């Protein structure tokens, strides 16, 4: 029996239009520019030069530091995130729903804002301990959120069976509960590791030199970009190895194979451990949110007493809103053809274009900035340190965010409705515009808002590509904290958090509605 139109696969909408393929190909080519730049730069340098740069003691030191920090933070986030997820999703922790929302809030705090607050209060924290602490506190929600979601929807009947066979609560937790969320935890750990490898703000403030800071230092110190390009290639290889390791560690997910409705999990009674668990949750929330909040208030009061450069603060806020708005608009526009293809068509060409659009996802901002500096100086003279090149940099870096959101929104609109519209005389483009686009518009706007919020917090690409005389809130904050002027930096941090928090709250409300 033929399925009704509303349930047919979105991928059977016919051959992809050539104009759509051409537009998507342009987007994919643009996203691959950083990878092409790194390859060309390394080939120009020759094997001898590349081998010499790789053999330098500094390269080995940067590799060791980067791997050590990424591995340590990822391990800590997995332990912390899985433990907190279990407490808020599977136990009788008091106020667990409220704590679930509170513990997710550090995800909205930029790493350099958190780093600024900690280093301002405890200057001796600089180095590996400070970088480890700050990146762990801002990254654990990457693990907490998906693992908590997986725990909430998993079948509690399997745990009951394990307990009926004589296994204690600890063995059930390790052998059944955590085993079922292993694929989710592995994917979340990959996100944390990639985030740590690409972080620039926190390691800069904590003066802990990793590959990102080493690439930026090499870029600023000499006119020869080859060492920075080689270090960028090493960073790409690290990201590829992490992705492969996540695939291997994921294993096969334990699936629910029974009939009927899965049994809801029964909350675990903590008993005498409830005060200890509550104290642990409060301690994490205080470290991740309380310390930044108290520090920002204290330094803002000190900065206001000493006098705030209101024109500079206002100019930075306006510049931030301007570049974020333009970046979100261009990124969403470039993502549309790729997302529509991925949601409505199949084939090798479509897969290749979609994969190319995600090329920037594995690259840190400093590497993308380095590639576009080369484009602006060597290939397209005249656009270096101009607003268009900066906006293109944002689009390359954050294109995957928009593609994912728009693709999901388009795929959710039944293709059968378009077929009905076409049977009534509408052309392909008209049917899409009149039927699918209105239904996909909320998701598309949500993707644009997500890009906007991410651009507001972006630092390395802005530092390398911003027009002369244009300073965003992130750049001003980074400049003041680099000079040790914490009181002067505090107002920029507060405004940055407010600019990020207000649209985020509106977006969250709109998505839930």
C-alpha positions in Angstrom: 0.0 0.0 0.0 1.3 3.4 -0.9 2.1 5.7 1.9 0.1 9.0 2.2 1.8 12.1 0.8 2.5 13.6 4.2 4.7 10.6 5.2 6.7 10.1 2.1 10.4 10.4 2.3 11.6 14.0 1.6 14.4 12.6 -0.5 12.0 11.5 -3.3 11.3 15.0 -4.6 12.9 14.4 -7.9 16.2 15.5 -9.5 17.9 18.5 -7.9 17.4 21.7 -9.9 20.6 22.9 -11.5 20.4 26.4 -10.1 20.1 24.9 -6.6 23.1 22.7 -7.2 25.1 25.6 -8.5 24.3 27.8 -5.5 25.1 24.9 -3.1 28.4 24.2 -4.9 29.4 27.9 -4.4 28.7 27.5 -0.7 30.7 24.2 -0.5 33.6 25.7 -2.4 33.7 28.7 0.0 33.7 26.5 3.0 36.7 24.5 1.6 38.9 27.6 1.2 40.7 27.2 4.5 41.5 23.5 3.7 42.7 24.4 0.2 44.8 27.2 1.6 46.5 24.9 4.1 47.2 22.4 1.4 48.6 24.9 -1.1 50.8 26.6 1.6 52.3 23.3 2.7 52.9 22.1 -0.9 54.6 25.5 -1.7 56.9 25.1 1.3 58.1 21.7 0.2 58.7 18.5 2.3 62.0 19.8 3.7 60.6 23.0 5.2 57.5 21.2 6.5 59.7 18.5 8.1 61.9 21.1 9.7 58.9 22.9 11.2 57.4 19.7 12.5 60.8 18.7 14.0 61.1 21.9 16.0 61.0 21.4 19.8 58.3 24.1 20.0 56.0 22.1 17.7 56.3 19.1 20.0 55.7 21.2 23.0 52.6 22.7 21.5 51.3 19.3 20.6 51.9 17.9 24.1 50.2 20.9 25.7 47.2 20.8 23.4 46.7 17.0 23.7 47.2 17.2 27.5 44.6 20.0 27.9 42.1 18.5 25.5 42.4 15.1 27.0 42.2 16.3 30.6 39.2 18.6 30.0 37.3 16.0 28.0 37.8 13.4 30.7 36.7 15.8 33.4 33.7 16.9 31.4 32.6 13.3 30.8 32.8 12.4 34.5 31.2 15.7 35.6 28.6 15.8 32.8 27.5 12.2 33.1 27.4 12.4 36.9 25.3 15.5 36.9 23.1 14.2 34.1 22.3 11.1 36.2 21.5 13.2 39.3 19.1 15.5 37.5 17.5 12.8 35.2 17.4 9.6 37.3 17.4 10.4 41.0 15.2 12.1 43.6 17.5 15.1 43.9 15.5 18.0 45.4 14.6 20.5 42.7 16.2 18.5 40.0 14.3 20.2 37.2 15.5 23.6 38.3 19.0 22.4 38.8 18.9 20.9 35.3 18.3 24.3 33.8 20.8 26.1 36.1 23.6 23.6 35.3 23.1 24.2 31.6 23.6 28.0 31.8 27.5 28.0 31.6 27.1 27.0 28.0 26.2 30.6 27.3 29.2 32.0 29.0 32.2 32.7 26.6 35.3 31.0 27.7 37.3 34.2 27.8 34.7 35.9 30.0 34.9 33.0 32.5 38.7 33.1 32.1 38.7 36.9 32.8 36.7 36.5 36.0 38.9 33.7 37.4 42.2 35.3 36.5 41.0 38.6 37.9 40.2 37.1 41.3 43.2 34.7 41.4 46.1 35.8 39.2 48.2 32.8 40.4 45.8 30.5 38.7 47.4 31.2 35.3 48.8 28.2 33.3 47.4 24.7 32.9 45.4 24.7 36.2 43.5 27.8 35.2 42.9 26.7 31.6 41.8 23.3 32.7 39.4 24.7 35.3 37.8 27.4 33.1 37.4 25.1 30.0 35.9 22.3 32.2 33.4 24.7 33.7 32.2 26.1 30.4 32.3 22.8 28.5 30.6 20.2 30.8 27.1 21.2 29.5 28.1 19.7 26.2 28.0 16.4 27.9 25.3 17.1 30.5 22.5 18.0 28.1 22.6 15.1 25.6 23.3 12.5 28.2 20.5 13.7 30.4 18.2 13.6 27.4 19.3 10.0 26.6 18.7 9.0 30.3 15.2 10.4 30.3 14.0 8.5 27.2 15.8 5.2 27.8 13.8 2.1 28.8 13.8 1.6 32.6 12.7 -2.0 32.2 16.2 -3.2 31.4 17.5 -1.8 34.7 14.6 -3.6 36.6 15.6 -6.8 34.9 19.2 -6.4 36.0 18.2 -5.7 39.6 15.9 -8.8 39.6 19.0 -10.8 38.6 20.8 -9.8 41.8 22.9 -6.8 40.6 23.3 -4.0 43.0 22.6 -0.3 42.2 26.2 0.4 41.4 26.6 -2.5 38.9 23.3 -1.6 37.3 24.5 2.0 36.8 27.8 0.9 35.3 26.7 -2.1 33.2 23.3 -1.0 32.0 22.5 2.7 32.4 25.8 4.2 31.4 26.4 1.6 28.7 23.2 2.7 27.0 24.3 6.3 26.9 27.9 5.5 25.8 27.3 6.6 22.1 25.8 9.9 23.3 28.6 10.5 25.7 31.3 9.7 23.1 29.8 12.2 20.7 29.6 14.8 23.4 33.2 14.1 24.4 34.2 14.7 20.8 32.5 18.1 20.9 34.3 19.0 24.1 37.7 17.9 22.7 37.2 19.9 19.4 36.0 22.9 21.4 39.1 22.8 23.6 41.5 22.4 20.7 39.9 25.4 19.0 39.7 27.6 22.0 41.7 30.8 21.9 40.3 33.2 24.5 40.7 31.1 27.7 44.2 29.8 26.9 45.3 33.4 26.0 44.1 34.8 29.3 45.5 32.0 31.2 48.8 32.2 29.3 48.8 28.6 28.5 50.2 28.2 25.0 48.4 25.6 22.8 48.2 25.3 19.0 45.6 28.0 18.6 47.7 30.5 20.5 50.9 29.3 18.8 49.4 29.8 15.4 48.2 33.3 16.3 51.6 34.2 17.8 53.4 32.9 14.7 51.0 34.9 12.4 51.6 38.1 14.4 55.4 37.7 14.8 56.6 37.2 11.3 55.7 37.8 7.7 56.3 34.1 6.8 52.9 32.4 7.2 54.3 28.9 6.5 54.9 27.9 10.1 51.4 29.0 11.1 50.0 27.0 8.1 51.9 23.8 9.1 50.7 24.1 12.7 47.2 24.6 11.3 47.6 21.3 9.4 48.6 19.5 12.6 45.5 20.9 14.3 43.3 19.6 11.4 45.0 16.1 11.7 44.3 16.2 15.5 40.6 17.0 14.8 40.4 14.1 12.3 42.0 11.7 14.7 39.5 12.7 17.4 36.6 12.2 15.1 37.9 8.7 14.2 38.5 7.9 17.9 34.9 9.0 18.7 33.6 6.6 16.0 35.6 3.8 17.4 34.7 4.5 21.0 31.0 4.9 20.2 30.5 1.2 19.4 27.1 -0.2 18.8 24.3 1.5 20.7 22.2 -0.9 22.8 18.8 -0.6 21.2 15.3 -1.3 22.6 14.0 -4.3 20.9 10.8 -5.2 22.8 7.3 -4.5 21.8 4.9 -2.0 23.3 5.8 1.2 25.1 9.2 1.4 26.9 8.9 1.5 30.7 9.6 4.9 32.2 12.7 4.8 34.5 12.0 4.9 38.2 14.0 7.6 40.0 16.8 6.3 42.2 16.4 7.2 45.9 19.6 8.8 47.1 18.7 8.3 50.8 21.5 9.5 53.0 23.5 10.7 50.0 20.9 13.4 49.1 22.7 16.2 51.0 26.1 15.1 49.5 24.6 15.1 46.0 22.9 18.5 46.5 26.1 20.0 47.9 28.0 18.7 44.8 25.4 20.3 42.4 25.6 23.6 44.3 29.4 23.6 44.2 29.5 23.1 40.5 26.9 25.9 39.9 28.7 28.2 42.2 32.0 27.7 40.4 30.6 27.9 36.9 28.1 30.8 37.5 28.6 32.3 40.9 32.3 33.2 40.6 31.9 34.9 37.2 28.8 36.8 38.4 30.4 38.0 41.6 33.6 38.9 39.9 31.9 40.8 37.1 29.8 42.8 39.6 32.9 43.7 41.7 35.1 44.7 38.8 32.2 46.6 37.2 31.7 48.7 40.3 35.4 49.4 40.4 35.5 50.3 36.7 32.5 52.6 37.1 34.1 54.4 40.0 37.3 54.9 38.0 35.2 56.1 35.0 34.0 54.2 32.0 34.8 55.2 28.4 31.1 55.2 27.4 31.7 56.2 23.8 34.1 53.3 23.3 31.7 50.9 25.0 28.8 52.1 22.9 30.9 51.9 19.7 32.0 48.3 20.5 28.4 47.3 21.2 27.1 48.8 17.9 30.0 47.1 16.0 29.2 43.8 17.7 25.5 44.0 16.7 26.5 45.0 13.2 28.9 42.3 12.4 26.7 39.7 14.1 23.7 40.7 12.1 25.6 40.7 8.8 27.3 37.4 9.7 24.0 35.7 10.6 22.3 37.0 7.4 25.1 35.8 5.0 25.6 32.5 6.8 21.8 31.7 6.6 21.7 32.7 2.9 24.6 30.5 2.0 23.2 27.6 4.1 19.8 27.6 2.4 20.7 25.8 -0.9 22.8 23.2 0.9 20.1 22.6 3.5 17.3 22.3 0.9 19.4 19.8 -1.1 20.2 17.7 1.9 16.6 17.7 3.0 14.9 17.0 -0.3 17.4 15.1 -2.5 19.9 12.3 -2.4 23.0 11.4 -4.4 26.8 11.6 -4.4 26.8 15.2 -5.5 24.4 16.2 -2.7 26.5 14.3 -0.1 29.7 15.9 -1.3 28.3 19.4 -1.2 26.9 18.9 2.3 30.1 17.4 3.5 32.1 20.3 2.1 29.8 22.8 3.9 30.8 21.2 7.2 34.6 21.6 6.5 34.8 24.6 8.8 33.4 22.6 11.7 36.7 20.8 12.3 38.8 24.0 11.9 39.5 26.5 14.7 38.8 30.1 14.1 42.4 31.1 14.1 43.1 28.7 11.1 40.1 30.0 9.1 41.3 33.6 9.9 44.8 32.7 8.6 43.4 31.3 5.4 41.2 34.4 4.7 44.1 36.7 5.5 46.0 35.0 2.6 42.9 35.4 0.4 42.6 39.1 1.3 46.3 39.9 0.6 47.3 37.6 -2.2 44.2 36.7 -4.2 41.7 39.5 -3.8 43.7 42.6 -2.9 41.8 45.4 -1.3 39.4 43.4 0.9 41.9 42.6 3.7 40.7 44.2 7.0 37.4 45.2 5.4 34.0 44.3 6.6 33.0 41.9 3.8 36.0 39.6 4.5 35.2 39.5 8.2 31.6 38.5 7.4 32.7 35.8 5.0 35.0 34.5 7.8 32.0 34.2 10.1 30.0 32.4 7.4 32.8 29.8 6.8 33.2 29.2 10.5 29.5 28.9 11.5 28.0 27.5 8.3 27.3 24.1 9.9 25.1 25.7 12.6 22.8 27.2 10.0 22.8 24.2 7.6 21.8 21.9 10.4 18.9 24.1 11.6 17.6 24.9 8.1 17.9 21.2 7.0 15.9 20.0 10.0 13.2 22.7 9.4 12.8 21.9 5.7 12.8 18.1 6.3 10.0 18.6 8.8 7.7 20.1 6.1 6.0 17.1 4.3 7.1 16.9 0.7 3.6 15.7 -0.2 2.2 19.2 0.3 4.6 20.5 -2.4 3.4 17.8 -4.7 -0.2 18.8 -4.2 0.7 22.4 -4.9 2.5 21.4 -8.1 -0.5 19.3 -9.2 -2.6 22.5 -8.9 -0.3 24.3 -11.4 2.4 25.8 -9.2 6.0 25.5 -10.4 8.7 23.9 -8.3 10.0 27.2 -6.9 6.6 28.6 -6.3 5.4 25.5 -4.5 8.4 25.6 -2.3 8.0 29.3 -1.5 4.3 29.1 -0.9 4.1 25.8 1.0 7.4 24.7 2.5 9.1 28.0 3.2 6.4 29.3 5.6 6.6 26.0 7.6 10.4 26.0 7.6 10.7 29.7 8.5 10.7 29.4 12.3 13.5 26.8 12.2 15.5 29.0 9.7 15.1 32.0 11.9 16.2 29.9 14.9 19.3 28.9 12.9 20.1 32.5 12.1 19.6 33.5 15.7 22.0 30.8 16.8 24.6 32.0 14.4 24.1 35.6 15.6 24.7 34.6 19.2 27.8 32.6 18.2 29.3 35.5 16.2 28.8 37.8 19.2 31.2 35.7 21.2 33.7 34.9 18.5 37.2 36.2 19.0 40.1 34.9 16.8 38.6 35.5 13.4 37.5 39.0 14.6 41.0 39.7 15.8 42.6 38.8 12.5 40.1 40.1 10.0 38.3 43.1 11.6 38.4 46.4 9.8 41.0 48.9 11.1 39.5 50.9 13.9 36.5 48.5 14.4 36.6 46.8 17.8 33.8 44.5 19.0 33.0 43.8 22.7 35.0 40.6 22.5 38.1 42.4 21.1 37.9 45.2 23.6 37.6 42.7 26.5 40.5 40.7 25.2 42.7 43.8 24.8 42.0 45.1 28.3 42.5 41.8 30.1 45.7 41.2 28.1 47.0 44.5 29.6 45.8 43.5 33.1 43.2 46.3 33.2 40.4 44.2 34.7 38.3 47.1 36.0 38.3 48.6 32.4 37.4 45.2 30.9 34.5 44.4 33.3 31.9 46.7 31.6 32.6 45.1 28.2 32.2 41.7 29.7 28.8 42.6 31.3 27.5 44.1 28.1 28.7 41.1 26.1 26.9 38.7 28.5 23.7 40.8 28.2 23.9 41.0 24.4 24.3 37.2 24.4 21.7 36.4 27.0 18.7 38.5 25.9 18.5 37.1 22.3 19.2 33.6 23.7 16.3 33.8 26.1 14.0 35.1 23.3 15.2 32.3 21.0 14.6 29.7 23.7 11.1 30.9 24.3 10.3 31.0 20.6 11.6 27.5 20.1 9.6 26.1 23.0 6.4 27.8 21.8 
